[in-house]
């Protein structure tokens, strides 16, 4: 389980970019070089993510996180 905390819109956006990149790596088996990482221990045979991500925006509504929660089933917005 990974928790992202942010203190405003800018930090929400940066964290959302990190979460998106992490999920692309975990779900799609991509890395920054474009190589295949499907043998990663974080991805099961059914391509179901084994890492739960929680996001807690300390200021504001966390709209950047909420967009990701709609896109990925492993992202939960707290608060």
Steps between C-alpha positions, in 0.01 A plus 500: 500500500628844404367830639540829314451818704481841336459856617330675210417488132860496372599211723179315405597527133858384558386205711237413241771487231706266719198278571414489129858401407508238776174349382613497137805308616302260718192441284648524152849371568666814363815667620648838412713348224197342334610150601276224624489452877217248509712270712477754783405349835239774538281364219313175532432261212154654457651850464333601823703753696625380836570849639227713654551875471333752729509873442428759767472861384554714811379817325221513242295223340778300335346504153822367343477194725130453432565486124747217565258318731256490206771360274672246727333256739790508747484874583292612798453867592476558875309802623 
